[in-house]
Amino acid sequence: MTATAVTPMSDRTTPTAPPGWPLGIARIVIGFLWFQQLLWKLPPDFGCGPAGDQGLCDWMQREIANPLIPAYAIFVRDLVLPNLGVLGWLVWLTEAAIAVSLLFGVLTRLGGLLGFAQATNLLIGLAAVPHEWYWSYVMLALFCLLFALTSAGRWWGVDAWLLPRLRAAGGTVATIARYL
């Protein structure tokens, strides 16, 4: 019987990177999820309906009625809901930007960070709502963070086309390109 030596990762001379296509597929699927979630809260009424008890209004009411963090419920009740005409647009446009960024792989780090922030917001608001599986928001937040940290738009995305062109421009533009 012979002994086998275990070689630490740092001793490898030719590390191999994992393939990027699974990350590209995951980014596109999550981007489609964000897009699909835009459809039930379309402007100008954000799906609230004439009684204000559907769409985004319904989910805001659920956050108020079942708070994980009581201060967050007060914030939604006293600031967000009364100003839904303006803040609803902010929610919708933010989620639309996340969807476009992830679907097409354009400015994916920014889209991933926005997605992480919005998914974390959804987690805080909906974690205590009955019949909501809060782990779905944890996973969504982590996927978005993964896309931001790994430059997921470089696989099957506009960022892959954009990056070499920005680097070739040099100067400040090349510095900005590092963040794609």
C-alpha positions in Angstrom: 0.0 0.0 0.0 1.4 3.4 -1.0 0.7 6.7 0.6 -0.6 9.6 -1.5 0.4 13.1 -0.7 -2.3 15.8 -0.6 -1.2 18.9 -2.5 -2.5 22.2 -1.2 -4.2 24.5 -3.6 -1.4 27.1 -3.3 1.1 24.5 -4.6 -0.8 24.0 -7.9 1.0 25.5 -10.9 -1.9 25.6 -13.3 -5.2 26.4 -11.4 -8.2 25.8 -13.5 -11.2 28.2 -13.3 -14.7 26.7 -13.2 -16.7 27.2 -16.3 -18.7 30.4 -16.5 -21.8 29.2 -18.4 -23.6 27.9 -15.2 -23.3 31.4 -13.7 -24.5 32.9 -17.0 -27.6 30.7 -17.0 -28.3 31.4 -13.3 -28.0 35.2 -14.0 -30.5 35.0 -16.9 -33.0 32.9 -14.9 -32.9 35.2 -11.9 -33.1 38.2 -14.3 -36.3 36.7 -15.8 -37.6 36.2 -12.3 -37.2 39.9 -11.6 -38.9 40.7 -14.9 -41.8 38.4 -14.2 -42.3 40.1 -10.8 -42.8 43.5 -12.6 -45.9 42.3 -14.3 -48.2 42.1 -11.2 -47.4 45.7 -10.1 -47.5 47.7 -13.3 -47.7 51.5 -13.1 -49.5 53.7 -12.8 -51.5 52.1 -10.0 -48.9 49.4 -9.3 -51.6 46.7 -9.4 -53.4 48.2 -6.4 -56.8 48.3 -8.0 -59.6 50.7 -7.3 -59.9 49.6 -3.6 -56.2 49.7 -3.0 -56.2 46.1 -1.9 -54.3 44.3 -4.6 -50.8 44.2 -6.1 -48.2 46.2 -4.4 -50.7 47.7 -2.0 -51.7 44.3 -0.8 -48.1 43.2 -0.2 -47.4 46.5 1.6 -50.4 45.9 3.9 -49.1 42.4 4.6 -45.7 43.8 5.6 -47.5 46.2 8.0 -49.7 43.5 9.5 -46.9 41.0 10.0 -43.7 42.8 10.8 -40.4 41.1 11.4 -39.1 44.5 12.5 -41.9 46.7 13.9 -40.0 49.9 13.0 -40.0 48.7 9.3 -43.8 48.3 9.4 -44.2 51.8 10.8 -41.9 53.1 8.0 -44.0 51.3 5.3 -47.3 52.5 6.9 -46.3 56.1 7.5 -44.0 56.9 4.6 -44.1 54.4 1.8 -47.8 53.6 1.5 -49.0 57.3 1.6 -46.4 58.2 -1.1 -46.9 55.1 -3.3 -47.5 57.3 -6.3 -43.8 58.3 -6.2 -42.2 55.4 -4.3 -44.1 52.8 -6.4 -42.2 54.2 -9.4 -38.9 53.9 -7.5 -39.7 50.3 -6.7 -40.8 49.4 -10.2 -37.9 51.2 -11.9 -35.4 49.7 -9.6 -36.7 46.2 -10.2 -36.9 46.8 -13.9 -33.2 47.9 -13.9 -32.3 44.8 -12.0 -34.2 42.6 -14.5 -32.5 44.3 -17.6 -29.1 44.2 -16.0 -29.3 40.5 -15.1 -31.2 39.3 -18.2 -28.8 41.0 -20.6 -25.6 41.0 -18.5 -25.1 44.7 -18.7 -23.6 46.5 -15.8 -24.1 43.3 -13.9 -22.2 44.2 -10.8 -24.5 47.2 -10.3 -27.5 45.1 -11.1 -26.4 42.4 -8.7 -25.9 45.0 -5.9 -29.3 46.6 -6.5 -30.8 43.1 -6.5 -29.1 42.2 -3.3 -30.4 45.4 -1.7 -33.9 44.9 -3.0 -34.0 41.2 -2.0 -32.8 42.1 1.4 -35.5 44.7 1.7 -38.1 42.0 0.6 -36.7 39.7 3.2 -37.0 42.2 6.0 -40.6 43.1 4.9 -41.9 39.7 4.1 -40.1 37.2 6.4 -42.9 37.2 9.0 -45.8 37.2 6.5 -47.8 33.9 6.9 -47.2 31.4 4.1 -44.2 33.2 2.7 -41.0 31.1 2.6 -38.4 33.6 3.8 -35.6 31.5 2.5 -36.6 32.4 -1.1 -35.6 36.0 -0.3 -32.3 34.8 1.3 -31.5 32.8 -1.8 -32.5 35.7 -4.1 -30.3 38.1 -2.2 -27.3 35.7 -2.2 -27.7 34.9 -5.9 -27.7 38.7 -6.7 -24.6 39.2 -4.4 -22.9 36.3 -6.2 -23.6 38.0 -9.6 -22.2 41.3 -8.3 -19.0 39.7 -6.9 -18.3 37.4 -9.8 -18.9 39.8 -12.7 -21.5 37.4 -14.0 -22.3 39.5 -17.1 -19.0 38.4 -18.6 -20.6 35.1 -19.5 -23.3 35.4 -22.1 -23.7 39.1 -21.4 -23.2 42.6 -22.8 -20.4 43.1 -20.2 -18.3 40.5 -22.1 -18.5 42.6 -25.2 -18.2 46.0 -23.4 -15.2 45.2 -21.1 -12.5 44.9 -23.8 -13.6 48.0 -25.5 -13.6 50.0 -22.3 -10.2 48.7 -21.4 -8.8 49.7 -24.8 -10.0 53.2 -24.3 -7.5 53.7 -21.5 -7.5 56.3 -18.7 -10.5 56.8 -16.5 -12.7 54.6 -18.7 -10.3 51.7 -18.3 -10.4 52.2 -14.5 -14.2 52.1 -14.6 -14.1 49.0 -16.7 -12.5 47.1 -13.8 -15.8 47.3 -12.1 -17.8 45.5 -14.9 
